[in-house]
Amino acid sequence: MKQHLGALALLVADYDEAIAWYTHALGFELIEDTNMGGDKRWVLLAPPGSSETRLLLAKAKGDEQASRIGNQTGGRVFLLLNTDDFQRDWQRMRAAGVHFREEPRYEAYGTVAVFEDLYGNGWDLLELKR
């Protein structure tokens, strides 16, 4: 048996705003954008070269969901974006206006720095040691 995480849902305020940010600032590819009717869309994004896990943009509905935008994990890092070249991606992302909460750290497992997406969710940019 083989399983994998197909997609992770991320609450957003606006589909188009989120698509623009993730494709420009992070260089993600828009995999699918299908209108489901009733102001709902099926929007999948993926990092360049990714073949399995996707990011599903989910437009928040109602006050309860809207209150979670940008704070899906209570302030902890939400997602880890692995890279094969930390310096390349860190420099490109900074040039695109991505806010990093810290300078790069060199840990036993690799090079890492925490950044924020457009809503303030924490992410790790991570190059694992080989």
ABEGO torsion letter per residue (X at the ends): XBBBBABBBBBBABAAAAAAAAAAAAGBBBABBBBAEGGBBBBBBBBBGBAABBBBBBBBBEAAAAAABGAAAGGBBABBBBBABAAAAAAAAAAAGBBBABBBBBBAAEBBBBBBBAAGBBBBBBBBBX
